[in-house]
């Protein structure tokens, strides 16, 4: 790994990941529309523009806080999530209510810990938004997992949700290595080594054992593809697809979206991880059809 990346290099890496995340999110979301099912089977693109969802909106806050603070500040992150929250972006009911209460002055610590009878949410929301943070820490995957853990708590306090975010951040950091992305098995080995024992971790080990499977549908049937919107039902398959698709954004997207499930989220995770690595940018024509990032996202370092 290259140590001590400059602020400009960190931001450049994170923005590349964010753009890949936004395209995956926005295009993946298009295939929830029944009229687009035939296009999916033919691997054809729907007409643009493609609006992105809460996945991208929250990822923008993650990057904004990193650029402003040089690390994750939980209070600043919670304020950004709440301040930029638009309910029509596809947020789940619990998060909609949580962010509304934070915006009204509530304490995220109490509110997030009280979700789901005090267990906290184990949804995939902390995972879907975190790839740009991993790319920010391309020189330090261990720090990426630490900062991802911190970033999850304002909305997701169940351990599986936290580990899911850690895993995606680790994958993006490893993919963003300036020396070039690792081989698929090395990527998953690296992620497994960086996350604690958990259902997500067990899923990642199964994903590693299935890297030689060419049928994504079979893999999704074993690992899950986000149909239950939990971290452990989402992250292992998404990172299996990302590991196999490093350096090939278009192929990685189609392999991910065609199995169905929580398509905007799985494609956001895959897009963010793949785009973090060399040669992994989405096609220019896809970027052009995707809704632009909001104007408050920093594009230069402070």
C-alpha angles and dihedrals in degrees: 000000000000110000130217102020114198119250090250092052092048092051093046091052094046093048091052089054092045092053091050090048092050093051092048091047096046097042094041090053090056091068093064085076110095092217088062096054093094090051090055092054090052094041091239125149124242120232116277160271097077113198117212126228140222089296091070096035091058093042088056089057091050091054093043092054092047091051093048099042105021088234140033113295104189097206092049090047093051090049091050093048090050097041094051096038116130112181092208091067091084104265117165118254095253094052092044089056093042095052092045090055092047089051088053091055102273122148110251090209093064096035098049094044091052095057118116096011094312097309095103124227118302092189125130095251096103089051098047094060103040109077094093089058090056090051089050088060097046088139095052120034091174091058089046090060092047094051091044089054090053091047094055098059101074089068110006121043103161110109095237092055090049093049090048090057091046091052095051092046091050091050092050092048091051092045091050094056104139088224088064136275118297127245115276096259092045090053094053092041089054093049093047090052091053101049129069125246109285143125087276090053092049089051091051091054089052089048091054090051090053099050091111092057112106096191108085090189092061091048092048090051089058101037102030126239103228099283088133091040091227122136094241091049092051116029102058094055093042092053091045088056094043092049091053092043102050109141092012110080098169094051092045091053096051093045089053102043098045094069092061122214120114091352101174091052099043090046091047091054093045093044093050094049097043094045090053090067131074112277092011102109117128117253112279091237090057092051090051092056094046119093108261119254113263118271093245093067108105115241097178129044119255 
